[in-house]
Amino acid sequence: SLHKHLAPLLLRSREITARTAQDWRRMRDDHTGIVRAILRGEGDAAEQAMLEHMHDIGLDLISNRKR
């Protein structure tokens, strides 16, 4: 049930990000860091990497909106 409600929101978020991302290399590197931390079983590092990624994405969205 949760997935049913969240999936459309996540897809919409990704559509917006795909249009507004200013640095695809950084985005790929962010995702790689998150996945590697998860695979190493380092939950705290994965959480920190995800928070940093979300911060970066938020800044991209804000700067794009102001244009």
HELIX and SHEET records of a PDB file:
HELIX    1   1 LEU A    2  THR A   20  1                                  19    
HELIX    2   2 TRP A   24  LEU A   39  1                                  16    
HELIX    3   3 GLY A   43  ARG A   65  1                                  23    
END                                                                             
